Amino acid sequence: MESSVAKEVLAAGGRTGAGVPGDVQASRAFSPETLYRRYRQELLAHLQGIVRDAEIAEDLLQESFVRLLRLPDAEAVRQPRPFLYRVASNLALDHLRRCRRLPEHESEAALMELISPAPEPWDELVQERQRSALGETLGRLSPRAREALVLVRYREMTGREAAREMGISQTMVEKHLGRALRQCREMLVAGKP
């Protein structure tokens, strides 16, 4: 269920005059509509977990994307997902403070713990080992497969953009990317590079 505000957020991504200059829109490496569709559900669930009210969470979600659209330098946002989570979390905290749903003796640290609890030591160890193994696997990939993976998955380029960057066809990018993903998946399943 997309609200009228959600439709405005999506519509604002494709036109100027909605508080976002045209040159900022044209220079974005990501589409607000794509980000909205990609992260809407998980951000909404995150906000509902904090404010415990679906309507308020929806409003805070919309405001998060509006703030992204109003950024004067959108290129500064290299990782839109963490940025959106931080904006949404801050909006939720502001809302909770205004409503005084949290006792006044709660410290800022306790509020942050509520929003993003620290991972368990075991989880951190597992993640560190996976990162290390993934790094080793990436080092073993052919240079072209590694480049395709980095461009498409980490720099969030389309296959066409990656092909242009690499100077090869989109089909070859897809083949290199498929090979890289297959090797990474095999590493994760086997538990070793």
C-alpha positions in Angstrom: 0.0 0.0 0.0 1.7 3.2 -1.2 0.4 6.4 0.2 -0.1 9.6 -1.7 3.2 10.8 -0.1 4.9 7.7 -1.5 3.7 8.5 -5.0 5.0 12.1 -4.6 8.4 10.7 -3.5 8.5 8.5 -6.6 7.2 11.2 -8.9 9.8 13.8 -7.5 12.6 11.5 -8.6 11.8 12.1 -12.2 11.1 15.8 -12.4 12.5 19.1 -11.2 10.6 21.6 -9.1 9.9 19.3 -6.2 12.6 20.8 -4.0 15.3 19.0 -6.0 17.3 20.9 -8.6 17.4 19.3 -12.0 21.2 19.2 -12.1 21.3 17.3 -8.8 18.8 14.8 -10.2 20.8 14.3 -13.4 24.1 13.8 -11.5 22.8 11.1 -9.1 24.4 7.7 -9.4 21.2 6.2 -8.1 17.6 6.6 -8.8 15.3 7.7 -5.9 12.6 5.5 -7.3 14.9 2.5 -7.4 16.1 3.2 -3.8 12.5 3.6 -2.7 11.4 0.3 -4.3 14.5 -1.5 -3.0 14.5 -0.3 0.6 10.9 0.6 1.4 9.8 -2.6 3.0 12.9 -3.1 5.2 13.0 0.5 6.3 9.3 0.4 7.1 9.8 -2.7 9.2 12.7 -1.0 11.0 10.6 2.1 11.7 7.6 0.0 12.9 9.9 -1.8 15.3 11.0 1.6 16.8 7.7 3.6 16.9 5.3 0.7 17.1 2.7 2.4 14.9 2.3 1.6 11.2 0.9 5.0 10.2 3.6 6.9 12.0 6.3 4.6 10.5 4.9 5.2 7.0 5.1 9.0 7.6 8.7 8.7 8.9 9.6 6.5 5.9 8.3 9.1 3.5 10.1 11.9 5.3 13.3 9.9 5.0 13.1 9.7 1.3 12.0 13.4 1.0 15.2 14.3 2.9 17.2 12.2 0.5 15.6 14.0 -2.5 16.3 17.4 -1.0 20.0 16.9 -0.5 22.0 19.6 -2.3 24.9 17.1 -3.0 23.4 13.7 -3.6 26.8 12.4 -4.9 28.1 12.6 -1.4 25.9 9.7 -0.5 28.1 6.8 -1.4 26.0 4.2 0.4 22.4 5.1 0.3 21.1 2.2 2.4 23.0 3.1 5.6 22.3 6.8 5.0 18.5 6.1 4.7 18.7 3.9 7.9 20.4 6.7 9.8 17.9 9.4 8.6 15.0 7.1 9.4 16.3 6.2 12.8 17.0 9.9 13.7 13.4 10.8 12.6 12.0 8.0 14.7 14.1 9.1 17.8 12.9 12.7 17.3 9.3 11.4 17.1 9.7 9.4 20.3 11.2 12.3 22.1 8.3 14.5 21.1 5.7 12.0 22.1 7.6 11.2 25.3 7.0 7.5 24.8 10.4 6.8 26.3 11.0 7.6 30.0 13.0 10.9 30.3 15.8 9.1 32.2 16.7 7.1 29.0 20.1 8.1 27.8 21.2 8.6 24.2 23.2 5.4 24.4 20.2 3.4 25.5 18.2 4.9 22.6 20.8 3.9 20.2 20.9 0.4 21.6 17.2 0.2 21.1 17.6 1.1 17.4 20.6 -0.9 16.5 21.6 -3.5 19.2 25.2 -4.5 19.2 25.8 -7.8 17.4 26.7 -10.8 19.6 30.4 -11.7 19.7 29.8 -15.0 18.0 28.0 -13.2 15.1 30.9 -10.8 14.8 33.4 -13.7 14.6 31.4 -15.4 12.0 31.0 -12.2 9.9 34.7 -11.5 10.2 35.6 -14.9 9.0 33.2 -14.6 6.1 34.6 -11.2 5.2 38.2 -12.6 5.3 37.2 -15.6 3.2 35.3 -13.4 0.7 38.4 -11.1 0.5 40.5 -14.1 -0.4 38.0 -15.4 -2.9 37.8 -11.9 -4.5 41.6 -12.0 -4.8 41.4 -15.3 -6.7 38.9 -14.0 -9.2 40.1 -13.1 -12.7 40.6 -9.3 -13.0 37.6 -8.9 -15.3 35.3 -11.0 -13.1 36.4 -9.0 -10.0 35.9 -5.7 -11.9 32.4 -6.7 -13.1 31.4 -7.7 -9.5 32.7 -4.5 -8.0 31.0 -2.3 -10.6 27.6 -4.0 -10.5 27.3 -5.1 -6.9 29.3 -2.5 -5.0 29.1 0.6 -7.1 25.6 -0.3 -8.1 26.0 0.2 -11.8 23.7 -1.4 -14.3 25.0 -4.0 -16.6 25.0 -1.5 -19.5 27.0 1.1 -17.4 29.5 -1.6 -16.3 29.9 -2.7 -19.9 30.7 0.9 -21.0 33.1 1.3 -18.1 34.9 -2.0 -18.9 34.8 -1.5 -22.6 33.1 -4.8 -23.3 29.6 -6.0 -24.2 26.8 -6.3 -21.6 26.7 -10.0 -22.3 30.4 -10.3 -21.3 29.7 -8.3 -18.1 26.9 -10.7 -17.2 29.2 -13.7 -17.9 32.0 -12.3 -15.7 29.5 -11.4 -13.0 28.0 -14.8 -13.1 31.4 -16.5 -12.7 32.3 -14.2 -9.9 29.1 -14.8 -8.0 29.3 -18.5 -8.5 32.8 -18.6 -7.0 31.7 -16.4 -4.1 28.7 -18.6 -3.5 30.7 -21.8 -3.6 33.1 -20.3 -1.1 30.3 -19.4 1.3 28.7 -22.8 1.0 32.0 -24.6 1.5 33.0 -22.3 4.3 36.4 -21.6 2.9 37.9 -19.9 -0.1 
